[in-house]
Amino acid sequence: MKSPFIYGKTVSNDAFTDRTQESEKLSNNLLQGINTIIISPRRWGKSSLVEKVVNTINGTQTDLKTVVIDLFSVSTEEEFLELFAKEVIKASSSKWQDWLKSGKDLFKQLVPKLSVGVDPSSDFSLSFDWEELKRHKDEILNLPEVIAQKKNIRFVVCLDEFQNLATFPDYEGLEKKMRAIWQRQKKVCYCLYGSKRHMMTEIFNNTSKPFYRFGDIILLQKISGEDWHQFILESFESTGKTISEEMARKIPQLMKDHSWYVQQLAHYTWQKTEKNAKMEEVAEALNELIQANSPLYQKEVENISGTQLNLLKAISKGAKQLTAAKTMQEYKLGTPRNVSKNKNILINEDIIHETSNGFEFLDPAFELWFKKTYFNQDYLDLLHP
């Protein structure tokens, strides 16, 4: 039987839970042509939210075309521009013959090289001469508007992991160019989202940056524990299994409502359950989850300095005033300047984040592993009342 819990890929159908308000707001924004920026840590469900809303739009709006482009593996400006052009052209029509025709008719200065393989959906390629592309990148960036005007449609362009563009050597020039062109478009709306919160915040919330106030910013929050509790109960029931009320609440508590890990722990628990999931099944599942991720956590601590590791120890022990003399001495944190520098590094690396109560690990399973490794705190003890 197929598990009702999904992690490791986007979730937009039955395994998608809650996000009612966010879905409604994002859908309204995109339908009304309001550019939207979504910022949250990794694995909190940004991509799933966008996919769900886009799927709904595609099923209800005949005059609106959507395109979702993942920029995670894009490493150069040339790759970005070619991928942008290819995906926009593909999204404009369901017929590959139109793609080839559009590729030739839509550009004035650029001459695209187009080809289609046995399976057009996966074998359609488009490229340009790089020297020409650098001189006429405006044509690429304005392509959705050109197509929308020509076909009398609207476009929604969604760019996942948008902050990756900021790693390009000449990003500042590209950034100014994108903003200048995109803000003038009348029939195109953009949804830009990414998981590097400090980079996304710098791009969109810095008054000196071109994309400042480019659109509505959604700071995605965690799904509530109560919503997760209900979702877990119903998901087990839908597959002919049950889980105790206590354990259905304990799973999101252990994973601090982190979308990826709640789904993963619930999935492992479901796999180990024949009929009714109790503490024993959740304990086995939690242990399997931690062990499966241990090599990643080990690598995480190997890549940070000794004082950064000590700072994590202080945070894991609940220290609030990290620059207090007692805290710095107890955990060997160095000077207040060292603490500030290391804190910023760990934040920028998305290892910790600041909350109203101080600082906490972004990855709840990593925190459980960390406490077990460095303080011998058994995470299985957390399952008991």
C-alpha positions in Angstrom: 0.0 0.0 0.0 1.2 3.5 -0.9 2.2 5.7 2.1 0.0 8.7 2.6 3.0 10.7 3.8 5.4 12.3 1.3 8.8 14.0 1.8 11.8 14.6 -0.5 9.6 16.0 -3.3 6.9 18.6 -3.7 3.5 17.8 -2.2 0.5 19.3 -3.8 -2.3 16.7 -3.6 -3.6 14.4 -0.8 -0.4 14.7 1.2 -0.6 18.5 1.2 -2.0 19.8 4.5 -3.3 23.1 5.7 -1.8 26.3 4.2 -5.3 27.5 3.5 -4.6 31.1 4.2 -1.3 31.1 2.4 -2.8 29.3 -0.6 -5.7 31.8 -0.9 -3.4 34.8 -0.5 -0.9 33.5 -3.1 -3.6 32.6 -5.5 -5.3 36.0 -5.2 -2.0 37.7 -5.7 -1.1 35.8 -8.9 -4.6 36.1 -10.4 -4.6 39.8 -9.7 -1.1 40.3 -11.2 0.7 41.1 -7.9 4.3 40.0 -7.8 4.9 37.8 -4.8 8.1 36.8 -2.9 8.0 33.8 -0.6 10.7 33.4 2.0 11.2 30.5 4.5 13.8 28.0 5.5 14.5 24.9 3.5 11.9 22.1 3.6 9.1 24.2 5.1 6.9 23.7 2.0 7.4 26.7 -0.3 7.7 24.7 -3.5 4.7 22.5 -2.5 2.6 25.6 -1.8 3.5 27.2 -5.2 2.9 23.9 -7.0 -0.6 23.5 -5.4 -1.6 27.0 -6.3 -0.3 26.8 -9.8 -2.1 23.5 -10.4 -5.3 25.1 -9.2 -4.8 28.1 -11.5 -4.1 25.8 -14.5 -7.3 24.0 -13.8 -9.5 27.1 -13.7 -8.0 29.8 -15.8 -8.0 29.4 -19.6 -6.4 32.7 -20.4 -3.5 32.4 -18.0 -0.3 30.4 -18.6 2.0 29.4 -15.8 5.6 28.3 -15.7 7.7 27.1 -12.8 11.4 27.1 -13.2 13.8 25.6 -10.6 17.1 27.5 -10.5 18.8 25.2 -8.0 21.2 23.7 -10.5 21.7 26.8 -12.7 25.2 28.1 -12.3 25.7 30.7 -15.0 23.8 33.7 -16.4 23.8 32.0 -19.8 22.2 28.9 -18.4 19.5 31.0 -16.6 18.6 33.0 -19.7 18.4 29.9 -22.0 16.4 28.0 -19.4 14.1 31.0 -18.9 13.5 31.3 -22.6 13.0 27.6 -23.2 10.5 27.1 -20.3 8.5 30.2 -21.1 8.1 29.1 -24.7 7.1 25.6 -23.7 4.5 27.0 -21.2 3.0 29.2 -23.9 1.6 26.3 -25.9 0.9 22.5 -25.6 2.1 21.9 -29.2 5.8 21.4 -29.9 5.3 22.8 -33.4 4.3 26.1 -31.8 7.5 26.0 -29.8 9.7 25.9 -32.9 7.6 28.6 -34.7 7.6 30.8 -31.6 11.4 30.4 -31.2 11.9 31.8 -34.7 9.2 34.5 -34.6 9.6 36.1 -31.1 13.1 37.4 -31.3 14.3 40.4 -33.3 18.0 40.5 -32.5 18.7 37.0 -31.2 18.8 33.9 -33.5 17.9 30.8 -31.4 19.1 27.3 -32.1 16.2 25.0 -31.7 15.8 21.2 -31.8 13.2 18.6 -30.8 13.9 14.9 -30.1 11.7 11.8 -30.0 9.9 13.0 -26.9 9.4 16.8 -27.4 8.4 17.3 -23.7 11.8 16.4 -22.5 13.9 16.7 -25.7 13.2 20.3 -26.7 16.4 22.4 -26.6 17.1 26.0 -27.2 20.4 27.9 -27.1 22.0 31.1 -28.3 25.3 32.5 -29.2 26.7 33.7 -25.8 28.1 37.0 -27.2 24.8 37.8 -28.8 22.9 36.8 -25.7 24.9 39.2 -23.5 24.1 42.1 -25.8 20.4 41.3 -26.2 19.4 39.7 -22.9 16.5 42.2 -22.8 14.8 40.0 -25.4 14.9 37.0 -23.1 13.7 38.8 -20.0 10.8 40.4 -21.8 9.8 37.2 -23.6 6.8 36.4 -21.3 5.3 39.9 -22.0 5.9 39.6 -25.8 4.1 36.2 -25.9 1.3 37.4 -23.6 0.7 40.5 -25.8 0.9 38.5 -29.0 -1.5 35.7 -27.8 -3.7 38.0 -25.6 -3.1 35.9 -22.5 -1.5 36.5 -19.1 1.6 34.8 -17.7 2.6 33.8 -14.2 6.4 33.1 -13.9 7.5 31.2 -10.8 11.3 31.1 -10.1 12.3 28.6 -7.3 15.6 29.1 -5.4 15.8 32.6 -6.9 18.7 33.6 -4.6 21.0 31.3 -6.6 21.2 34.0 -9.2 23.0 36.2 -6.7 26.0 33.9 -7.0 26.6 34.9 -10.6 29.7 37.1 -11.2 27.7 39.9 -12.7 24.6 39.5 -10.7 24.3 43.2 -9.9 24.0 44.0 -13.6 21.5 41.2 -14.2 19.5 42.2 -11.1 19.1 45.8 -12.3 18.2 44.6 -15.8 15.5 42.2 -14.5 13.9 44.7 -12.3 13.9 47.4 -15.0 12.2 45.1 -17.5 9.9 43.1 -15.3 8.4 46.1 -13.5 7.2 47.5 -16.9 5.4 44.3 -17.9 1.6 44.5 -17.9 0.5 40.9 -18.6 3.1 39.1 -16.5 3.2 38.4 -12.8 6.2 36.9 -10.9 6.5 34.6 -8.0 10.0 34.5 -6.6 10.9 32.2 -3.8 13.9 30.7 -2.1 15.2 28.9 1.0 18.3 31.0 1.8 16.5 33.4 4.0 19.3 35.9 4.6 20.0 36.1 0.9 16.4 36.5 0.0 15.9 39.1 2.6 18.9 41.0 1.4 17.6 40.9 -2.2 14.0 42.0 -1.5 14.1 43.9 1.8 17.2 46.1 1.4 16.3 49.6 0.4 19.4 50.0 -1.7 18.7 46.9 -3.9 16.8 47.0 -7.2 14.2 44.4 -6.1 13.2 46.4 -3.0 9.4 46.5 -2.9 9.1 44.5 -6.1 6.1 42.8 -4.7 4.2 41.3 -1.7 6.4 39.4 0.7 5.1 36.2 2.3 7.2 35.0 5.3 6.0 31.4 5.4 5.4 30.0 8.8 5.2 26.5 10.1 2.0 24.5 9.8 0.5 24.3 13.3 0.8 21.2 15.5 -3.0 20.9 15.7 -3.3 20.8 11.9 -0.5 18.2 11.7 -2.3 16.1 14.4 -5.5 16.0 12.5 -3.7 15.3 9.2 -1.8 12.3 10.7 -4.9 10.8 12.2 -6.8 11.1 9.0 -3.9 9.8 6.8 -3.5 6.7 8.9 -7.3 6.1 8.9 -7.4 6.5 5.1 -5.1 3.5 4.7 -6.9 1.2 7.1 -4.5 1.9 10.0 -4.8 3.9 13.2 -2.5 5.9 15.4 -3.1 6.9 19.0 -4.1 10.5 19.7 -1.0 10.9 21.9 1.4 9.7 19.2 -0.4 11.8 16.5 0.4 14.8 18.6 3.9 13.6 19.6 5.2 13.3 16.0 4.8 17.1 15.2 6.0 18.0 18.7 9.2 16.0 18.3 9.8 17.6 14.8 8.8 21.0 16.0 6.1 21.2 13.2 8.9 21.1 10.5 7.0 20.0 7.3 9.7 17.7 5.9 10.5 15.9 9.2 6.8 15.5 10.3 6.1 13.8 7.0 9.2 11.7 7.2 8.7 10.6 10.8 5.0 9.9 10.1 6.0 7.9 7.0 8.5 5.8 9.0 5.9 5.2 11.7 3.2 4.2 9.1 5.6 1.8 7.5 6.3 0.0 10.8 2.6 -0.2 11.7 0.5 -3.2 11.0 -2.7 -2.0 12.5 -2.3 0.5 15.3 0.7 2.8 15.8 1.7 3.2 19.4 4.8 4.5 21.2 6.9 1.5 20.2 6.4 2.2 16.4 7.1 5.9 16.8 10.3 5.1 18.8 11.5 2.7 16.1 10.7 5.3 13.4 12.4 8.1 15.2 15.5 6.1 15.8 15.6 5.1 12.1 15.1 8.7 11.0 18.0 10.0 13.2 20.3 7.1 12.1 19.4 7.7 8.4 20.4 11.4 8.7 23.4 10.9 11.0 26.1 11.1 8.2 24.6 14.5 7.1 24.7 15.8 10.7 28.3 14.5 11.2 29.3 16.3 8.1 27.6 19.5 9.3 29.6 19.7 12.5 32.8 18.8 10.7 32.4 21.9 8.5 32.1 24.4 11.3 34.8 25.8 13.6 35.4 24.8 17.2 33.9 28.1 18.6 30.9 27.7 16.3 30.4 24.2 17.6 30.6 25.5 21.2 28.0 28.1 20.3 25.7 25.4 19.1 26.2 23.6 22.4 25.2 26.7 24.3 22.1 27.1 22.2 21.1 23.5 22.5 21.3 23.9 26.3 18.9 26.8 26.1 21.3 29.7 26.7 19.6 33.0 26.1 22.3 35.6 26.7 25.1 34.3 24.4 27.4 37.2 25.2 26.9 37.0 29.0 30.3 36.5 30.7 29.1 33.3 32.4 27.9 31.8 29.1 31.0 32.7 27.2 33.2 31.2 29.9 31.2 28.0 30.4 31.1 27.2 26.7 34.4 28.7 25.6 32.9 31.1 23.1 35.7 33.7 23.0 34.9 37.4 23.0 31.5 39.0 22.3 32.8 39.8 18.9 33.5 36.1 18.3 30.0 35.3 19.4 28.4 37.8 17.1 30.5 36.7 14.1 29.9 33.0 14.7 26.2 33.6 15.3 25.9 35.4 12.0 27.7 32.6 10.2 25.4 29.9 11.6 22.4 32.0 10.7 23.6 32.6 7.2 24.3 28.8 6.8 20.7 28.1 7.9 21.8 26.1 10.9 20.1 28.3 13.5 17.6 31.1 13.4 16.5 33.7 15.9 13.1 33.4 17.6 11.3 35.5 20.2 12.9 33.4 22.9 16.5 33.5 21.6 18.0 31.1 19.1 17.1 27.5 18.0 18.2 24.9 15.5 16.5 25.1 12.2 16.7 21.3 11.7 14.9 19.6 14.7 16.2 16.2 13.9 19.8 17.6 13.8 19.2 19.1 17.2 18.1 15.7 18.6 21.2 14.1 17.1 23.4 16.9 18.4 22.1 16.6 22.0 22.5 12.8 21.9 26.1 13.1 20.5 27.4 15.8 22.7 25.4 15.6 25.9 24.1 12.0 25.8 20.5 13.1 25.9 18.4 10.2 24.6 15.8 11.5 22.2 13.7 8.4 22.8 13.1 9.7 26.4 11.0 12.5 24.7 8.4 10.0 23.8 7.4 9.5 27.4 4.8 11.8 29.0 
